Amino acid sequence: MSPANTGPVSRCRFCHQRILWAHTAASDGKSRMPLDPDPTDTGNVYMNDRGQAVVESQPSLEFGGERSRYMPHFATCPNYEPPVYQPRK
């Protein structure tokens, strides 16, 4: 089952694994985050009541049975290359 408020399943451009795009609560739904499609006990992202992804910096076990947790795909992608930012001139 995919989390609410996600787009269609797509493929990661680095490793070609399946990913879901979830709208983030921090951006009030304007930005999206790639998630591994299957819930996991080690994930630090859960979906709030509005269907937006919420990242916990220190995941607790409080919502363990109530909400599924997901892992951001950039944390598990074997080929992920973070963007390199160039200073402005």
Secondary structure, DSSP 8 states (H G I E B T S, - for coil): ---TTB---EE-TTT--EEEEEEBTTTTTSSEEEE-SS--TT--EEE-TTS-EEE-SS--STTTTTS-EE-BHHHH-TT----------
